[in-house]
Amino acid sequence: MALPPLDSPQWQSPWRAFAWGLRSITQTILTIVLFVTYLGIGALAHDTHFSLAWALASTLFVWAGPAQIILITTLGSGATIIQSAIAVTVSAIRLFPMVVSVLPLMRTPTTKRRELFFAAHLTAVTLWVECHRFLPQVPRERRIAFVNGLGFGLVSVCLVANTVGYFLAANLTQTLGAAILLLTPLSFLFSTARNSREVGDVVALALGILLYPLAAKMNSGLDILISGVVAGTIAYGVHWWREVRA
Amino acid sequence: MSFAQLIGDWHALVVLFVAGVVPNQIWRMLGLWFGGGIDEGSELLVWVRAVATAILAGVIAQIVVEPPGALATVPDVLRYGAVGAGLVVFLLTRRSIFAGVVTGEVFMLAGKWWLG
């Protein structure tokens, strides 16, 4: 499927643009990665005793895989609401630069802020990557409708994946249930590694994994935060040493 | 599974909003509100991205090191081995997410079957 040329009458209706966005979910491998990740999240929610409605609501209203996993694993392992909220909010800071960089791609001089609300909500790593790929092929005045369609499609796929994962975890043998839970760390690790372009990104990922078991020994309830801030700061130091100082 | 089990209790949904939705969404809304004035390449944002990546890495490690639910029935060596094997294939296939995930899964399932 190729998108119609920029001057095609296909782009005259915002609903058509929405439909083209929706159809574009079939044009990216990231849709499968998301499906697999959310299959795992559905299974994880089941095994940590959350309801299916809870899992679906988290996908609909949080719409950020890492935040959802952090929320489920921290609450599931007995953290307080405050501890979970802190870990979630720190993991979500990365959404800020994403929203900042992606919204100018679809803004026109007459765009009102509220028209960008859904695009901002839908922004997460997958949408961010795909916007940079698809939007140059979409006329600027139809980009918001296109992104809403793309995001709507991705959310729908993930809601289905959650439901399937939840019931698989409830009904499969223990070994297959474990296989579904293992999908989440694998898909996160490799999709993050794939997006790591600079040395600093690789250092942040590798050190973040290696320092976690050490931080967990301190048993503070903020393990992920501590290892994350330390590893991220060291990674920034590496970036600074190579780029800024040079 | 009954309908009530699928909905769960309302208390859990309130916790979802307080601990999950609000702390997550606040950053998107700040981006929507103040995004115009911030330089995307600023050093502060580079640090923020590095910390966010490392936190995600910690989450990955937590699931493997302190596995939830059914994953806890898989021996340590198989969980670490699955991630290691997946990583090797991911790198050998010039960063194919698909190849890495499939390899990790096959390693774990084959190991489980081997150990009985």
Contacts between the chains, C-beta under 8 A, distances in Angstrom:
chain1	res1	chain2	res2	distance
A	29	B	97	7.3
A	29	B	98	7.0
A	32	B	98	7.4
A	33	B	97	5.7
A	36	B	101	6.7
A	43	B	69	7.5
A	43	B	70	7.9
A	44	B	68	6.1
A	44	B	69	7.1
A	46	B	69	7.5
A	47	B	68	5.4
A	47	B	69	2.5
A	47	B	70	6.0
A	47	B	71	7.9
A	48	B	68	5.6
A	48	B	69	6.6
A	50	B	8	6.6
A	50	B	12	6.5
A	51	B	5	6.4
A	51	B	6	5.8
A	51	B	7	5.8
A	51	B	8	2.6
A	51	B	9	7.8
A	51	B	12	6.8
A	52	B	6	4.6
A	52	B	8	7.9
A	53	B	6	5.8
A	53	B	7	4.6
A	53	B	8	5.8
A	53	B	13	7.5
A	54	B	8	5.0
A	54	B	12	5.4
A	54	B	13	6.2
A	54	B	16	6.0
A	57	B	13	6.3
A	57	B	16	6.0
A	58	B	16	5.8
A	58	B	20	6.0
A	58	B	21	7.9
A	61	B	16	7.6
A	61	B	17	7.4
A	61	B	20	7.7
A	61	B	21	4.6
A	61	B	25	7.6
A	62	B	16	7.9
A	62	B	20	5.1
A	62	B	21	5.6
A	62	B	24	5.0
A	62	B	25	7.6
A	64	B	24	5.7
A	66	B	55	7.5
A	66	B	56	4.8
A	66	B	59	5.9
A	67	B	20	6.6
A	67	B	23	7.9
A	67	B	24	4.6
A	68	B	20	7.2
A	69	B	59	5.5
A	69	B	63	7.3
A	70	B	55	7.8
A	70	B	59	5.5
A	71	B	16	7.4
A	71	B	19	6.1
A	71	B	20	4.3
A	73	B	59	7.1
A	73	B	62	6.0
A	73	B	63	6.7
A	73	B	68	6.4
A	75	B	15	6.8
A	75	B	19	6.8
A	76	B	68	6.2
A	77	B	66	7.2
A	77	B	68	7.9
A	81	B	15	5.9
A	81	B	18	5.8
A	81	B	19	4.7
A	82	B	19	8.0
A	84	B	19	4.1
A	84	B	20	7.4
A	85	B	18	6.7
A	85	B	19	4.4
A	85	B	20	7.7
A	85	B	22	7.6
A	85	B	23	4.5
A	86	B	23	7.5
A	87	B	55	7.5
A	88	B	19	6.4
A	88	B	20	5.7
A	88	B	23	4.5
A	88	B	24	5.5
A	89	B	23	3.6
A	89	B	24	7.0
A	89	B	26	6.9
A	89	B	27	7.4
A	90	B	51	7.1
A	90	B	52	7.5
A	90	B	55	5.8
A	91	B	24	7.9
A	91	B	52	6.2
A	91	B	55	4.8
A	91	B	56	6.5
A	91	B	59	7.4
A	92	B	23	6.4
A	92	B	24	4.3
A	92	B	25	7.9
A	92	B	26	7.5
A	92	B	27	4.8
A	92	B	28	7.9
A	93	B	27	5.7
A	93	B	48	5.2
A	93	B	51	7.2
A	93	B	52	5.5
A	94	B	27	7.9
A	94	B	48	6.7
A	94	B	49	5.8
A	94	B	52	3.4
A	94	B	53	7.5
A	95	B	24	7.4
A	95	B	27	4.5
A	95	B	28	5.1
A	95	B	31	6.8
A	96	B	27	4.3
A	96	B	28	7.4
A	96	B	30	5.8
A	96	B	31	4.7
A	96	B	45	7.9
A	96	B	48	7.3
A	97	B	31	7.5
A	97	B	40	6.3
A	97	B	45	4.7
A	97	B	48	6.6
A	97	B	49	6.3
A	98	B	31	7.3
A	99	B	27	7.5
A	99	B	28	5.2
A	99	B	31	2.9
A	99	B	32	6.1
A	99	B	35	6.0
A	100	B	31	4.9
A	100	B	35	4.0
A	100	B	38	5.5
A	100	B	40	5.9
A	101	B	40	4.8
A	103	B	31	7.3
A	103	B	32	6.9
A	103	B	35	5.8
A	104	B	35	7.8
A	113	B	32	6.5
A	113	B	33	7.6
A	116	B	32	6.1
A	117	B	32	7.0
A	120	B	28	4.9
A	120	B	29	7.0
A	120	B	31	6.4
A	120	B	32	4.2
A	121	B	25	7.4
A	121	B	28	6.2
A	123	B	28	6.2
A	123	B	31	7.8
A	169	B	69	7.2
A	169	B	70	7.0
A	170	B	1	6.8
A	174	B	70	4.9
A	174	B	73	5.2
A	175	B	70	7.8
A	175	B	73	7.7
A	175	B	74	8.0
A	175	B	109	6.9
A	175	B	112	5.2
A	177	B	69	6.9
A	177	B	70	3.5
A	177	B	71	7.9
A	178	B	67	8.0
A	178	B	69	8.0
A	178	B	70	4.4
A	178	B	71	4.6
A	178	B	73	6.0
A	178	B	74	4.9
A	178	B	108	7.2
A	178	B	112	7.7
A	179	B	105	5.6
A	179	B	108	6.4
A	179	B	109	5.9
A	181	B	63	7.4
A	181	B	67	7.1
A	181	B	68	6.6
A	181	B	69	6.1
A	181	B	70	6.0
A	181	B	71	4.1
A	182	B	71	6.2
A	182	B	74	7.7
A	182	B	79	7.3
A	182	B	82	6.3
A	182	B	104	6.6
A	182	B	105	6.4
A	182	B	108	5.8
A	183	B	101	6.7
A	183	B	105	7.2
A	184	B	63	6.2
A	185	B	60	4.5
A	185	B	63	4.6
A	185	B	64	5.3
A	185	B	83	6.7
A	186	B	82	7.5
A	186	B	83	6.9
A	186	B	86	5.5
A	186	B	100	6.6
A	186	B	101	4.6
A	186	B	104	4.5
A	186	B	105	7.2
A	187	B	97	6.8
A	187	B	101	5.7
A	188	B	56	6.5
A	188	B	59	7.2
A	188	B	60	5.2
A	189	B	60	5.2
A	189	B	83	6.8
A	189	B	86	7.6
A	189	B	87	7.2
A	189	B	100	7.7
A	190	B	86	7.1
A	190	B	87	7.8
A	190	B	90	5.1
A	190	B	95	7.5
A	190	B	97	4.3
A	190	B	100	4.3
A	190	B	101	6.4
A	191	B	97	5.5
A	192	B	53	6.6
A	192	B	56	6.0
A	192	B	57	7.3
A	192	B	60	7.9
A	193	B	87	7.9
A	193	B	90	6.8
A	193	B	95	6.8
A	194	B	95	4.9
A	194	B	97	6.0
A	196	B	53	7.5
A	200	B	46	7.4
A	200	B	50	5.8
A	201	B	49	7.9
A	201	B	50	7.4
A	201	B	53	6.0
A	203	B	50	8.0
A	204	B	50	4.5
A	204	B	51	7.6
A	204	B	53	4.1
A	204	B	54	4.5
A	204	B	57	6.9
A	205	B	53	5.7
A	205	B	54	7.2
A	205	B	56	7.9
A	205	B	57	4.9
A	206	B	57	7.4
A	207	B	54	6.5
A	207	B	57	7.5
A	208	B	53	6.6
A	208	B	54	3.3
A	208	B	55	6.8
A	208	B	56	7.1
A	208	B	57	2.7
A	208	B	58	5.2
A	208	B	60	8.0
A	208	B	61	7.3
A	209	B	57	4.6
A	209	B	58	7.3
A	209	B	60	6.2
A	209	B	61	4.5
A	210	B	61	7.9
A	211	B	54	7.8
A	211	B	58	7.5
A	212	B	57	7.2
A	212	B	58	4.3
A	212	B	61	3.8
A	212	B	62	6.2
A	212	B	65	6.9
A	213	B	61	6.6
A	213	B	65	5.6
A	215	B	58	7.4
A	216	B	62	7.4
A	216	B	65	7.0
A	216	B	66	7.2
A	223	B	58	7.2
A	223	B	62	7.5
A	224	B	55	5.8
A	224	B	58	4.1
A	224	B	59	6.2
A	224	B	62	6.4
A	225	B	55	7.1
A	227	B	54	6.9
A	227	B	55	8.0
A	227	B	58	4.8
A	227	B	61	7.9
A	228	B	51	5.6
A	228	B	52	7.8
A	228	B	54	4.3
A	228	B	55	3.4
A	228	B	57	7.5
A	228	B	58	5.2
A	229	B	51	5.7
A	229	B	54	7.5
A	230	B	54	7.8
A	231	B	51	8.0
A	231	B	54	3.7
A	231	B	57	6.9
A	231	B	58	7.7
A	232	B	47	6.9
A	232	B	50	4.1
A	232	B	51	3.1
A	232	B	52	7.2
A	232	B	53	6.7
A	232	B	54	3.9
A	232	B	55	7.3
A	233	B	47	7.1
A	233	B	50	7.3
A	233	B	51	6.9
A	235	B	50	4.2
A	235	B	53	7.4
A	235	B	54	6.5
A	236	B	46	6.3
A	236	B	47	4.4
A	236	B	50	4.6
A	236	B	51	7.8
A	239	B	46	6.1
A	239	B	50	6.9
A	240	B	43	7.7
A	244	B	43	7.2
